[in-house]
């Protein structure tokens, strides 16, 4: 029987360093390296750096892909449609005025929020050790498929 003071046994190689989820996502949202929090995460508008300049953490294997635009569309769609509906109930305006107001707000807000959201997704992947951030290969596994020539 073990007591609460017994150290936890780990099998395998060295124990993994803890990666707090909230801190990693927050650092990503601030466009900073999720590992150290001081290096820049992006070298261009939506192009992440290959390696952090401050700590050397590899970022080239991140796979944010389509999740950031989906999050932007989901959040922004609810906010813009809600704002449009509230404005339409309060002020009786022609459709072209609503379009002139809400189309630029939608485009500007989407462009302003896509980079921090992509950084947050990269921070999430780093914290959960997804897509190569855990040290394992992200390529397909090598195994034989029965009935298929090698």
GUROPA-660021 format. One line per field, with one value per residue (C-alpha): x, y, z. Coordinates in nm, 2 decimals. Example, Ala and Ser with C-alpha at 12.3 -4.5 7.8 and 13.67 -1.06 7.14 Angstrom:
<atoms>
c1 = (1.23  1.37) $
c2 = (-0.45  -0.11) $
c3 = (0.78  0.71) $
</atoms>
This chain:
<atoms>
c1 = (0.00  0.14  0.13  0.06  0.43  0.55  0.68  0.49  0.65  0.71  0.80  1.00  1.25  1.28  0.98  0.80  0.80  0.45  0.29  0.00  -0.28  -0.42  -0.08  0.02  -0.30  -0.28  0.08  -0.03  -0.32  -0.06  0.14  0.43  0.60  0.39  0.71  0.89  0.65  0.91  0.98  0.76  0.53  0.47  0.72  0.44  0.07  -0.03  0.31  0.45  0.83  1.02  1.19  1.15  1.43  1.44  1.42  1.47  1.14  1.05  0.72  0.76  0.54  0.24  -0.09  -0.34  -0.48  -0.86  -0.95  -0.87  -1.09  -1.37  -1.34  -1.34  -1.65  -1.83  -1.76  -1.78  -2.10  -2.27  -2.15  -2.22  -2.56  -2.66  -2.53  -2.72  -3.04  -3.02  -2.94  -3.23  -3.47  -3.36  -3.32  -3.52  -3.26  -3.24  -3.06  -2.78  -2.70  -2.68  -2.45  -2.23  -2.20  -2.17  -1.97  -1.66  -1.70  -1.71  -1.40  -1.19  -1.28  -1.21  -0.87  -0.78  -0.88  -0.74  -0.38  -0.43  -0.67  -0.42  -0.16  -0.40  -0.45  -0.07  -0.04  -0.31  -0.13  0.20  0.04  -0.13  0.18  0.00  0.15  0.51  0.52  0.57  0.89  0.74  0.72  0.41  0.45  0.24  0.32  0.52  0.32  0.24  -0.11  -0.23  -0.27  -0.07  0.27  0.57) $
c2 = (0.00  0.34  0.65  1.00  1.09  0.83  0.98  0.91  0.64  0.72  0.46  0.56  0.84  1.16  1.32  1.57  1.94  2.07  2.29  2.49  2.52  2.86  3.03  2.88  2.99  3.34  3.38  3.27  3.52  3.79  3.67  3.55  3.21  2.97  2.82  3.13  3.41  3.66  3.56  3.67  3.40  3.55  3.67  3.79  3.85  3.49  3.32  3.17  3.17  2.85  2.87  3.11  3.37  3.37  3.01  2.81  2.62  2.48  2.62  2.49  2.19  2.37  2.29  2.56  2.53  2.59  2.63  3.00  3.11  2.89  3.05  3.40  3.32  3.17  3.45  3.74  3.60  3.60  3.95  4.11  3.95  4.05  4.40  4.43  4.30  4.54  4.83  4.73  4.72  5.06  5.26  5.22  5.25  5.14  4.82  5.01  5.20  4.88  4.73  5.05  5.02  4.65  4.53  4.74  4.65  4.28  4.29  4.51  4.30  3.97  4.10  4.23  3.90  3.63  3.66  3.65  3.36  3.17  3.24  3.10  2.78  2.74  2.79  2.52  2.28  2.34  2.29  1.97  1.84  1.81  1.79  1.74  1.97  1.66  1.55  1.26  1.24  1.38  1.17  0.86  0.55  0.28  -0.05  -0.32  -0.33  -0.69  -0.79  -0.49  -0.55  -0.36) $
c3 = (0.00  -0.09  0.12  0.00  0.04  -0.21  -0.53  -0.85  -1.06  -1.43  -1.69  -1.99  -2.04  -1.85  -1.68  -1.89  -1.80  -1.71  -1.97  -1.81  -2.06  -1.96  -1.96  -2.29  -2.47  -2.31  -2.43  -2.78  -2.77  -2.70  -3.00  -2.79  -2.77  -2.56  -2.41  -2.28  -2.33  -2.46  -2.82  -3.11  -3.24  -3.59  -3.85  -4.09  -4.04  -4.02  -4.07  -3.75  -3.69  -3.74  -3.40  -3.11  -3.11  -2.73  -2.62  -2.95  -2.92  -3.27  -3.41  -3.77  -3.71  -3.58  -3.75  -3.67  -4.03  -4.03  -3.66  -3.62  -3.91  -3.78  -3.43  -3.58  -3.79  -3.49  -3.25  -3.50  -3.65  -3.32  -3.22  -3.56  -3.60  -3.25  -3.30  -3.63  -3.47  -3.18  -3.41  -3.64  -3.35  -3.21  -3.54  -3.85  -4.12  -4.49  -4.57  -4.75  -4.43  -4.23  -4.49  -4.49  -4.11  -4.04  -4.34  -4.25  -3.88  -3.97  -4.20  -3.96  -3.66  -3.84  -3.95  -3.61  -3.43  -3.66  -3.56  -3.18  -3.22  -3.44  -3.17  -2.90  -3.11  -3.15  -2.77  -2.72  -2.94  -2.76  -2.42  -2.52  -2.70  -3.03  -3.38  -3.29  -2.99  -2.76  -2.93  -3.12  -3.50  -3.66  -3.98  -4.06  -3.87  -4.04  -4.04  -4.28  -4.42  -4.47  -4.83  -4.96  -5.12  -4.95) $
</atoms>
